[in-house]
Amino acid sequence: MLYAILCYNSEEAVGAWSKDHHDQTMQRLYAVNDKLARQGRLGPVARLLPTTAATTLRKGREEMVIDGPFAETKEQLLGFYVIDCASLEEAIHTAKELAKANPGTGSYEIRPVAEFHPSQLPDERGHAKKPAA
C-alpha cells in the first residue's frame, strides 16, 4: 500500500539553519531516500518552497484567492514522500528513519493513499512519459 509521509516543521527554525547544518541534514535524508529507492519503495518526493510563496484558494459561496497558507500554524507543510509499505507499521518505521536523519522538532503525518495517479509530465527531453507496465 502507498503511504504519504507529510513533513511538518517550523519554517522559521529550518530557515535559521546554518548552510553546514542544512547540507549535513540533506545528506542524511538523501541516504534514507537512496535506501528506499534501492528497495523499490520510493515514490514521488517534494520539498516545498516556504509559505511566503504560497497562494491559497478558499472555497465557499464565493471563491477567494489569498497570498500565503490557509491557516496560521506553528508548523508548516515543508514537503512529502510517497512510500510503498506493506503495513502501517512499516510506514511508521520509515517515518522514524526520516526523523532520525532530520533531528529536532517537527512532525511526520502518515496517511494511506486512497488514489494515486503517476505523473503525466514530460521527461527531461520533452517526451511523454510511458505508464509503468
VOLO-436280 format. One line per field, with one value per residue (C-alpha): residue number from 1; residue in one letter; chain; y, x, z. Coordinates in Angstrom, 1 decimal. Layout:
BEGIN
seq c(NUM:...)
type c(A:...)
mol c(A:...)
v c(Y:...)
u c(X:...)
w c(Z:...)
This chain:
BEGIN
seq c(1:2:3:4:5:6:7:8:9:10:11:12:13:14:15:16:17:18:19:20:21:22:23:24:25:26:27:28:29:30:31:32:33:34:35:36:37:38:39:40:41:42:43:44:45:46:47:48:49:50:51:52:53:54:55:56:57:58:59:60:61:62:63:64:65:66:67:68:69:70:71:72:73:74:75:76:77:78:79:80:81:82:83:84:85:86:87:88:89:90:91:92:93:94:95:96:97:98:99:100:101:102:103:104:105:106:107:108:109:110:111:112:113:114:115:116:117:118:119:120:121:122:123:124:125:126:127:128:129:130:131:132:133)
type c(M:L:Y:A:I:L:C:Y:N:S:E:E:A:V:G:A:W:S:K:D:H:H:D:Q:T:M:Q:R:L:Y:A:V:N:D:K:L:A:R:Q:G:R:L:G:P:V:A:R:L:L:P:T:T:A:A:T:T:L:R:K:G:R:E:E:M:V:I:D:G:P:F:A:E:T:K:E:Q:L:L:G:F:Y:V:I:D:C:A:S:L:E:E:A:I:H:T:A:K:E:L:A:K:A:N:P:G:T:G:S:Y:E:I:R:P:V:A:E:F:H:P:S:Q:L:P:D:E:R:G:H:A:K:K:P:A:A)
mol c(A:A:A:A:A:A:A:A:A:A:A:A:A:A:A:A:A:A:A:A:A:A:A:A:A:A:A:A:A:A:A:A:A:A:A:A:A:A:A:A:A:A:A:A:A:A:A:A:A:A:A:A:A:A:A:A:A:A:A:A:A:A:A:A:A:A:A:A:A:A:A:A:A:A:A:A:A:A:A:A:A:A:A:A:A:A:A:A:A:A:A:A:A:A:A:A:A:A:A:A:A:A:A:A:A:A:A:A:A:A:A:A:A:A:A:A:A:A:A:A:A:A:A:A:A:A:A:A:A:A:A:A:A)
v c(0.0:3.5:5.9:9.7:10.9:14.6:16.6:19.4:21.8:25.5:27.4:29.9:27.2:25.5:28.9:29.6:26.5:27.2:26.1:23.4:22.1:22.2:20.3:17.6:17.1:16.8:14.2:12.1:12.4:11.5:8.4:7.3:8.2:6.1:3.1:3.4:3.7:0.6:-1.3:-0.1:1.6:5.3:7.2:10.9:13.2:17.0:19.8:22.8:26.5:28.5:29.5:33.1:31.7:30.0:31.1:29.7:29.3:29.5:27.7:28.9:30.8:32.8:31.6:33.8:33.7:34.9:35.1:32.6:29.5:28.8:28.8:30.3:27.5:26.9:24.2:24.3:21.5:21.6:18.5:15.0:11.4:8.7:5.4:1.8:0.0:-3.4:-2.1:1.0:-0.3:-0.3:3.3:4.3:2.7:4.7:7.9:7.2:6.8:10.2:11.7:10.3:11.7:15.1:15.6:18.4:19.4:18.9:16.0:13.5:12.8:9.3:8.8:5.9:7.0:6.4:7.1:7.6:9.0:8.8:11.9:12.8:15.4:15.1:13.8:16.0:15.6:16.8:13.3:12.0:9.5:6.0:4.4:1.7:-1.8)
u c(0.0:1.2:1.5:2.1:4.5:3.9:6.8:6.0:8.3:8.7:9.8:11.5:13.5:14.6:15.3:17.7:19.9:23.5:24.5:26.6:23.7:21.4:23.9:24.5:20.8:20.1:23.0:21.3:17.9:19.4:20.8:17.3:15.9:18.7:17.9:14.2:14.9:17.1:14.3:11.9:9.7:10.3:7.7:7.5:9.2:8.7:10.3:8.1:9.1:8.2:4.6:5.6:5.5:2.1:-1.3:-4.5:-7.9:-10.5:-13.7:-17.2:-20.0:-17.5:-14.0:-11.2:-7.6:-5.2:-1.5:0.1:-1.1:-4.7:-4.2:-1.6:0.1:3.4:4.4:4.1:4.0:7.5:7.3:6.2:7.2:5.1:6.3:5.3:4.9:3.4:1.8:1.2:3.9:6.4:5.3:5.9:9.3:10.1:8.9:11.2:14.1:13.4:13.0:16.4:18.0:16.4:16.6:15.0:11.3:8.6:6.4:5.6:2.0:1.5:-1.6:-2.6:-3.0:-6.5:-5.8:-2.5:-2.0:1.5:2.9:1.8:4.6:7.0:10.5:13.6:13.7:10.1:8.7:5.6:6.4:5.2:3.0:4.6:3.6)
w c(0.0:-0.7:2.2:2.1:4.7:5.2:6.7:9.1:10.8:11.7:8.6:10.9:12.6:9.4:7.8:10.7:10.0:9.0:5.5:7.1:9.2:6.2:4.0:6.6:7.2:3.5:3.1:5.9:4.2:0.8:2.4:3.5:0.0:-1.6:0.6:-0.2:-3.9:-3.8:-2.1:-4.9:-2.3:-3.1:-4.9:-5.5:-3.1:-3.0:-1.0:-1.0:-1.1:2.0:2.7:1.7:-1.9:-1.3:-2.7:-1.2:-2.9:-0.2:-1.0:-0.1:-1.6:-3.4:-4.1:-2.8:-3.7:-1.0:-0.5:1.9:3.6:4.5:8.3:10.7:12.4:14.3:11.8:8.1:5.5:4.1:1.8:1.4:0.4:-1.2:0.0:-0.8:2.6:3.4:6.5:8.7:11.0:8.1:7.2:10.8:10.8:7.6:9.1:12.1:9.8:8.2:11.7:12.8:9.6:10.3:14.1:16.0:16.3:13.7:12.9:10.2:9.4:7.9:5.7:3.5:-0.1:-1.4:-5.1:-7.0:-10.5:-11.8:-13.4:-16.9:-17.1:-19.9:-19.2:-19.3:-23.2:-23.6:-24.4:-22.8:-20.0:-20.7:-18.0:-15.9:-17.0)
